[in-house]
């Protein structure tokens, strides 16, 4: 039951944060996907993407692929939090320990993240293609999936698995900071049921922001390569047209960035990525904390409601 509560609250939190920040995510993704020399860039800053949508009357296109992204976010978050909670409880049960160390927690989080990536990669690839399509010309989920082969649906799988270290570091740091903050907040009620303490919304927001910021900076070059690998086909220059699959591998993406943009190209869009991921993660964890607390209160109330009638029946 605890795994189900964690999974549901995490998935709902992801859904809320994804929807609120989706226009920013679309601008960020299109900006990251562009790979041109500095003197030939279409988007010189991320605000140029927003201005293009406004000037062409395609403001609603900032939400292209939102349904697919929400579906992918909900499913991946549900699977991740379920597996993370399950593996953590399994370890505690098998080891007989009362707490989990940072290293073990990191391994558990990475394992849960890797399993999640493999199961949801086609949706992730489809949502990226839909976001990076020309404004007003994005295709639906089924059409996007059906026009690609099975291997193309898993474009960027290797780098996605590599990037599982990002949420692993984030959630491990958040979990450890949370445990320290709430160490003295756990209490027992008269029925012997743990009364789940929860962080305040502000505390959860701040811890989520801090734990995500460093992880994003460290893994950003891989994030940029992943966006390029999964982006929709472009007509940027003759070389890309002649070799349409030149950027569809990790090595190909690295070469393309190095050749056209230099070392700083690996950090193109970093500010927007940090802003988006920090806000998204903080909102996710903030919502998750509140939903988890409410769910546990309802479960305790339901247990009491079921115990009282049984007691009365025995006495009668």
Secondary structure, DSSP 8 states (H G I E B T S, - for coil): -HHHHHHHHHHHHHHHHHHHTHHHHHHHHHHHH----GGG-S-SSTHHHHHHHHHTT-GGGGGTTHHHHHHHHHHHHHHHHHHHHHHHHHHHHHH--SS--HHHHHHHHHHHHHHHHHHHHHHHHHHHHHHHS-TT----HHHHHHTS-HHHHTTTHHHHHHTHHHHHHHHHHHHHHHHHHTTTT-EE-TTS-EE-----HHHHHHHHHHHHHHHHHHHHHHHHHHHHHHS----S-HHHHHTTTTTSSHHHHHHHHHHHH-GGGGGTTHHHHHHHHHHHHHHHHHHHHHHHHHHHHHHHHHHHHHHHHHHHHHH-
